[in-house]
Structures are given as structure tokens and as C-alpha cells.
């Protein structure tokens, strides 16, 4: 390196007499650059805007909930194993899988164990190719964890173990489960807390969190969820607050589809109550107005709740509207980033 720098210095000394000529040429080059730029203010403004966007970093990381693409997968023929590719293309850093979207694949395997292993290998490979992080698995249909029949409930607990194993295998930090049941609120608190403790204890040494989302029934009542958290009292048992999903009761006792007859009245207070236990957050969206704002949820107000709680982890985009899924996903992502930018500018 010293030899190179000495040779370079000698060459500079030998060419000192050429300085004036070089300076003149340099001036002409600089004049050309300035002259050219002076006639392109729009390009300059656009470049500044792009640079400003690159510099801005939100207080959270962005993941994509696979449910945002469930129509494409279930009706449009999209391969669920292309999820990583789609999420990366849309600018996401993390992946939130939905167990039910892989049922057709698992049903074709020779055994449950073989299916889970094959699924894990394919997901690991896909996420590595795209350079994207596996964040969590949303587990559905594995048994009611708040029911009073202990034998059936423990079967449900056992059914969740394989998803904990898979979460560990593919590098997720959590699984999300449901707390459906029957009986009084208090009875379901006891049963649900016991189930979460059992699954949490199984997952603890693997470093996997067990999360409940406000996802219908009593779980959509944040006060009930907080009681479950306090009773469970485990460091790896927590919540996944969703910006939507606050219907506690539907007509005919249906879990999904039927009109809601009992909804928690203040969604912002609801999220605030669950945030102390949050290890993931879901940004639900449905429809947007002409200005790009969600028609049911004030994203700025909601994001303030999340930030004020000191949360800095992943926020998962979960679009459930009736429009093109990719457009809805990107609109939700932009809404999150714009709200985060506004919050940052105020501080």
C-alpha cells in the first residue's frame, strides 16, 4: 500500500504543470453538471424525496400476514410456498404464516410428521432464497383451548406442540393460537390460562412465544385477555393485538360470518390494554378512502398507542378487504409508514 501511495504522489508532482489545463477542464465539467441540473428541478425534487424516504426508518419492522393473500392461494391458484417471494417483492422484512393455508399440502403427505418436516424444509429454503425472516405461525383448527372438557382440551394442547416444533425449526419467534371455549367468562379464563401455560412451558426451552390474538369470542374483549395473561403469568406467554377483530358475539353464536351483535366499543383502548403483553402486532385493514386512509381505523391514532407502549418489533400487514390483494397490502403498508413518519416528525 505504501508503494502505491508513493508512486501516486510522484505522479502528481510530475503533472503539476498540467494543473491549469486540468482545472479548466474540471470547471467545464462542473459547469456542465450545474447547467444540466438547473433545467431539471422536477428530477431534483424527486431525487430528494427518494433520499428522504430511504433515510426515514420507522420504529417497527414490517412483516406480511399470509392471510392477506388467502384469496390468491385458496381461489387463485397461488402456491403458498411462493409467499416469501411475494412478500419480498412488496418490500417486507418478515413472514407470518397461516397454518390452514398449507392443509392441502399436508394432507398429501405420508404422515403428519413427514408433512411437517417437508413443509419446514420448503419454507426454510424459500425464506433463505429471498433473504427474509420467518416471524410467526398463526395456528388455527387444532382444538378449543378454553373448553371445560379437560380431555379434549389437552388434546388441543398436544396438537399445538408440532407447530411449536416447526416454529423453532424455521426460525420463528412465536405461534399465535385461539382461545375458543364454552361456559362463563371466569371458567374460560381458567381453562384458557391453563392451556397457554402448558403450551408455553413446552415451548419455553425452545425460545418460542405463545400468543393470543383478539380473534373472536371472549378473546375480543381485552379485559378478559388481560385476566388470562395475569393468570398464566409466563414470560413467553403474551398477546398479538390486532387493529380489528373486536366482535365478541355474533348472531346465532357463530364464530365467523354472522352479523356482530356485541362488539368492544373502543378499539384504541382495547389495543392499549393488550400492548403490555404484546410480542407481535397485526395491522388489520379493510377499505380505504380517496386519501388512502382506512375507513374504520385511524392508523395514526392506533400507531401512537403502539409506539407509546414502547413496542419496537414487527407489525404485520393483514389486509382483509374486497379489492385486489396486492393493492390492499401496499396501501396498508404505505398507511403504516405515513403514520410513523408523522409521529416521528412531531417528536
C-alpha positions as CSV (number, residue, x, y, z in Angstrom):
1,X,0.0,0.0,0.0
2,X,2.9,2.4,0.8
3,X,4.5,1.8,-2.6
4,X,1.2,2.6,-4.3
5,X,0.7,5.9,-2.5
6,X,4.4,7.0,-3.1
7,X,4.0,6.2,-6.8
8,X,0.8,8.1,-6.9
9,X,2.3,11.1,-5.1
10,X,5.3,11.2,-7.6
11,X,2.9,11.1,-10.5
12,X,1.1,14.1,-9.0
13,X,4.3,16.1,-8.7
14,X,5.3,15.4,-12.3
15,X,1.9,16.6,-13.5
16,X,1.8,19.9,-11.5
17,X,2.4,21.9,-14.7
18,X,-0.7,20.4,-16.2
19,X,-2.9,21.6,-13.3
20,X,-4.2,24.7,-15.1
21,X,-5.4,22.7,-18.1
22,X,-7.0,20.1,-15.8
23,X,-8.6,22.7,-13.7
24,X,-10.1,24.3,-16.8
25,X,-11.5,21.0,-17.9
26,X,-12.8,20.3,-14.4
27,X,-14.5,23.7,-14.4
28,X,-16.2,23.0,-17.7
29,X,-17.3,19.6,-16.5
30,X,-18.7,21.2,-13.3
31,X,-20.4,23.9,-15.3
32,X,-22.0,21.2,-17.5
33,X,-23.3,19.4,-14.4
34,X,-24.8,22.5,-12.8
35,X,-26.1,23.8,-16.1
36,X,-27.8,20.5,-16.8
37,X,-29.3,20.2,-13.3
38,X,-30.7,23.7,-13.4
39,X,-33.1,22.6,-16.1
40,X,-34.4,19.6,-14.2
41,X,-35.9,20.8,-10.9
42,X,-38.6,18.1,-11.0
43,X,-35.9,15.4,-11.2
44,X,-34.0,17.0,-8.4
45,X,-37.1,17.3,-6.2
46,X,-38.0,13.6,-6.9
47,X,-34.4,12.5,-6.0
48,X,-34.6,14.5,-2.7
49,X,-37.9,12.8,-1.9
50,X,-36.5,9.3,-2.6
51,X,-33.4,10.0,-0.5
52,X,-35.6,11.3,2.4
53,X,-37.7,8.1,2.2
54,X,-34.6,6.0,2.3
55,X,-33.3,7.8,5.4
56,X,-36.6,7.5,7.3
57,X,-36.7,4.4,9.5
58,X,-39.9,3.6,11.4
59,X,-39.8,2.4,15.0
60,X,-41.0,-1.1,13.8
61,X,-40.2,-3.7,11.2
62,X,-42.7,-4.7,8.6
63,X,-44.0,-8.3,8.2
64,X,-46.7,-9.6,6.0
65,X,-49.5,-11.8,7.3
66,X,-50.2,-14.6,4.8
67,X,-53.9,-14.3,5.3
68,X,-53.6,-11.1,3.2
69,X,-53.1,-13.4,0.3
70,X,-55.6,-16.1,1.2
71,X,-57.9,-15.5,-1.8
72,X,-55.0,-15.8,-4.2
73,X,-54.0,-19.0,-2.5
74,X,-57.4,-20.6,-2.0
75,X,-59.1,-19.3,-5.1
76,X,-56.4,-18.0,-7.5
77,X,-54.1,-21.0,-7.5
78,X,-51.2,-19.2,-5.9
79,X,-48.7,-21.7,-4.4
80,X,-48.4,-20.9,-0.6
81,X,-44.7,-21.7,-0.8
82,X,-44.3,-18.6,-3.0
83,X,-45.3,-16.5,-0.1
84,X,-41.7,-15.4,0.6
85,X,-41.2,-14.3,-3.0
86,X,-44.4,-12.2,-3.0
87,X,-43.7,-10.6,0.4
88,X,-40.1,-9.7,-0.6
89,X,-41.3,-8.2,-3.9
90,X,-43.6,-5.9,-1.9
91,X,-40.8,-4.8,0.4
92,X,-41.5,-6.7,3.6
93,X,-38.8,-8.0,6.0
94,X,-40.7,-10.7,7.8
95,X,-43.3,-13.5,7.2
96,X,-46.3,-14.5,9.2
97,X,-47.6,-17.9,8.1
98,X,-51.2,-19.3,8.4
99,X,-51.3,-23.0,9.2
100,X,-54.6,-23.6,7.4
101,X,-53.3,-22.4,4.0
102,X,-50.9,-25.5,4.0
103,X,-53.6,-28.1,4.8
104,X,-53.9,-29.3,1.1
105,X,-50.1,-29.9,1.1
106,X,-50.0,-31.6,4.5
107,X,-53.0,-33.9,3.5
108,X,-51.0,-35.3,0.6
109,X,-48.0,-36.4,2.8
110,X,-47.5,-39.9,4.1
111,X,-47.8,-38.9,7.7
112,X,-48.2,-35.8,9.8
113,X,-44.5,-35.9,10.9
114,X,-43.3,-36.3,7.3
115,X,-45.6,-33.5,6.2
116,X,-44.4,-31.0,8.8
117,X,-40.8,-31.9,8.0
118,X,-41.3,-31.4,4.3
119,X,-43.2,-28.2,4.9
120,X,-40.4,-26.8,7.2
121,X,-37.7,-27.6,4.6
122,X,-39.6,-25.8,1.8
123,X,-40.3,-22.8,3.9
124,X,-36.7,-22.5,5.1
125,X,-35.4,-22.8,1.6
126,X,-37.9,-20.2,0.2
127,X,-37.1,-17.6,3.0
128,X,-33.4,-18.1,2.6
129,X,-33.6,-17.5,-1.1
130,X,-35.4,-14.2,-0.6
131,X,-33.4,-13.2,2.4
132,X,-36.5,-12.7,4.5
133,X,-37.2,-13.5,8.2
134,X,-39.7,-16.1,9.4
135,X,-41.6,-14.3,12.2
136,X,-44.5,-16.4,13.4
137,X,-47.2,-19.0,12.6
138,X,-50.9,-18.4,13.0
139,X,-52.3,-21.7,14.1
140,X,-56.0,-22.5,13.6
141,X,-58.2,-25.5,13.8
142,X,-56.2,-27.5,16.3
143,X,-58.7,-27.7,19.1
144,X,-60.5,-25.4,21.5
145,X,-58.3,-24.4,24.4
146,X,-60.9,-22.7,26.6
147,X,-63.4,-25.6,26.8
148,X,-64.2,-27.3,30.1
149,X,-63.8,-30.9,28.9
150,X,-60.2,-31.4,30.1
151,X,-59.5,-34.5,28.0
152,X,-60.5,-32.7,24.8
153,X,-58.7,-29.5,25.8
154,X,-55.4,-31.4,26.5
155,X,-55.8,-33.0,23.1
156,X,-55.9,-29.4,21.7
157,X,-52.8,-28.5,23.7
158,X,-51.0,-31.6,22.3
159,X,-52.0,-30.6,18.8
160,X,-50.2,-27.3,19.1
161,X,-46.9,-28.9,20.0
162,X,-46.0,-29.8,16.4
163,X,-46.4,-26.1,15.4
164,X,-44.1,-25.0,18.3
165,X,-41.6,-27.5,16.9
166,X,-42.0,-26.2,13.4
167,X,-41.7,-22.6,14.6
168,X,-38.4,-23.4,16.2
169,X,-37.2,-25.3,13.1
170,X,-37.9,-22.5,10.6
171,X,-36.7,-19.7,12.9
172,X,-39.9,-18.0,14.1
173,X,-40.2,-16.4,17.5
174,X,-43.9,-17.2,18.1
175,X,-47.0,-19.1,17.3
176,X,-50.4,-17.5,17.6
177,X,-53.3,-19.6,18.9
178,X,-57.0,-19.2,19.5
179,X,-58.9,-19.3,22.9
180,X,-62.3,-20.5,22.0
181,X,-64.4,-22.4,24.6
182,X,-67.7,-22.6,26.3
183,X,-69.1,-21.6,29.7
184,X,-68.8,-18.5,31.8
185,X,-66.1,-15.9,31.3
186,X,-64.4,-16.9,34.5
187,X,-64.5,-20.6,33.6
188,X,-62.9,-19.9,30.2
189,X,-60.2,-17.7,31.8
190,X,-59.1,-20.6,34.0
191,X,-59.2,-23.1,31.1
192,X,-57.5,-20.8,28.6
193,X,-54.8,-19.8,31.0
194,X,-54.1,-23.4,31.9
195,X,-53.8,-24.3,28.2
196,X,-51.4,-21.4,27.5
197,X,-49.3,-22.3,30.5
198,X,-49.0,-25.9,29.3
199,X,-48.1,-24.9,25.7
200,X,-45.8,-22.1,27.0
201,X,-43.9,-24.5,29.2
202,X,-43.4,-26.9,26.3
203,X,-42.1,-24.0,24.2
204,X,-40.0,-22.2,26.7
205,X,-36.7,-24.1,26.3
206,X,-37.1,-23.6,22.5
207,X,-37.4,-19.9,22.9
208,X,-40.8,-19.8,21.3
209,X,-43.6,-17.4,22.5
210,X,-47.2,-18.4,22.7
211,X,-49.5,-15.6,21.7
212,X,-53.3,-15.0,21.8
213,X,-54.8,-12.6,19.3
214,X,-58.2,-10.8,19.7
215,X,-59.8,-13.2,17.3
216,X,-63.4,-13.7,18.2
217,X,-65.3,-14.7,21.3
218,X,-64.0,-13.6,24.7
219,X,-60.6,-13.1,23.2
220,X,-62.0,-9.9,21.5
221,X,-62.6,-8.5,25.0
222,X,-59.2,-7.0,26.0
223,X,-60.2,-7.0,29.7
224,X,-60.7,-10.8,29.5
225,X,-57.4,-11.3,27.7
226,X,-55.6,-9.3,30.4
227,X,-57.0,-11.6,33.0
228,X,-55.8,-14.6,31.1
229,X,-52.3,-13.1,30.8
230,X,-52.2,-12.3,34.6
231,X,-53.3,-15.8,35.5
232,X,-50.9,-17.5,33.1
233,X,-48.0,-15.4,34.3
234,X,-45.4,-16.8,31.9
235,X,-42.6,-14.7,30.3
236,X,-43.2,-16.5,26.9
237,X,-47.0,-16.2,27.0
238,X,-48.3,-12.9,25.5
239,X,-50.6,-11.2,23.1
240,X,-50.8,-10.3,19.4
241,X,-53.1,-7.2,19.4
242,X,-54.9,-6.8,16.1
243,X,-56.2,-3.4,15.0
244,X,-59.6,-5.1,14.1
245,X,-61.3,-8.3,15.3
246,X,-63.2,-6.8,18.2
247,X,-66.5,-8.7,17.8
248,X,-67.2,-10.6,21.0
249,X,-70.5,-12.2,19.9
250,X,-72.3,-12.9,16.6
251,X,-75.8,-13.9,15.8
252,X,-76.7,-17.5,16.5
253,X,-73.4,-18.0,18.4
254,X,-71.5,-18.3,15.2
255,X,-67.7,-17.7,15.3
256,X,-67.4,-16.2,11.9
257,X,-69.6,-14.9,9.1
258,X,-72.7,-13.9,11.0
259,X,-73.5,-10.3,11.9
260,X,-71.9,-9.0,15.1
261,X,-74.2,-8.2,18.0
262,X,-71.7,-7.4,20.6
263,X,-68.5,-5.5,19.8
264,X,-65.9,-3.9,22.1
265,X,-66.7,-0.2,21.8
266,X,-63.2,1.4,21.9
267,X,-60.6,-0.3,19.6
268,X,-57.8,2.1,20.6
269,X,-58.4,1.4,24.3
270,X,-58.6,-2.3,23.6
271,X,-55.1,-2.3,21.9
272,X,-53.7,-0.2,24.7
273,X,-54.8,-2.7,27.3
274,X,-53.2,-5.6,25.4
275,X,-49.9,-3.8,24.5
276,X,-48.1,-4.5,27.8
277,X,-48.1,-8.2,26.9
278,X,-47.6,-7.8,23.1
279,X,-44.8,-9.7,21.3
280,X,-46.3,-9.1,17.8
281,X,-48.9,-6.6,16.4
282,X,-51.3,-7.1,13.5
283,X,-52.3,-4.1,11.3
284,X,-55.7,-5.1,10.1
285,X,-57.2,-3.1,7.1
286,X,-60.5,-3.4,5.2
287,X,-61.2,-0.5,2.9
288,X,-59.6,2.9,2.1
289,X,-61.0,6.3,1.2
290,X,-59.8,8.6,-1.7
291,X,-56.9,9.9,0.5
292,X,-55.6,6.4,1.3
293,X,-56.9,6.3,4.9
294,X,-58.5,3.2,6.4
295,X,-62.3,3.9,6.7
296,X,-62.7,2.1,10.0
297,X,-59.4,2.6,11.8
298,X,-57.4,5.8,12.5
299,X,-53.9,4.4,11.8
300,X,-52.2,7.5,13.2
301,X,-54.1,7.1,16.5
302,X,-53.6,3.4,16.6
303,X,-49.9,3.6,15.8
304,X,-49.5,6.2,18.6
305,X,-50.9,3.6,21.0
306,X,-48.4,1.0,19.8
307,X,-45.4,3.4,20.0
308,X,-46.3,4.8,23.4
309,X,-46.2,1.3,24.7
310,X,-42.6,1.1,23.8
311,X,-43.1,-1.6,21.1
312,X,-40.3,-1.9,18.5
313,X,-40.9,-5.3,17.0
314,X,-42.7,-6.5,13.8
315,X,-46.0,-5.1,12.7
316,X,-47.8,-7.5,10.3
317,X,-49.9,-6.1,7.5
318,X,-53.2,-8.1,7.3
319,X,-55.4,-6.8,4.5
320,X,-59.0,-8.3,4.5
321,X,-60.7,-6.0,2.0
322,X,-62.6,-6.9,-1.1
323,X,-60.2,-5.3,-3.6
324,X,-57.0,-6.6,-5.3
325,X,-55.0,-8.2,-2.5
326,X,-51.6,-6.7,-3.6
327,X,-53.0,-3.2,-3.9
328,X,-54.6,-3.6,-0.4
329,X,-51.4,-4.8,1.1
330,X,-49.4,-2.0,-0.3
331,X,-52.0,0.6,0.7
332,X,-51.8,-0.7,4.3
333,X,-48.1,-0.7,4.2
334,X,-48.0,2.9,3.0
335,X,-50.5,3.9,5.6
336,X,-48.4,2.5,8.4
337,X,-45.2,4.2,7.1
338,X,-47.0,7.6,6.6
339,X,-48.4,7.4,10.1
340,X,-45.0,6.5,11.5
341,X,-43.4,9.4,9.6
342,X,-46.0,11.8,11.0
343,X,-45.4,10.6,14.6
344,X,-41.6,11.0,14.1
345,X,-41.9,14.5,12.7
346,X,-44.0,15.6,15.7
347,X,-41.3,14.5,18.2
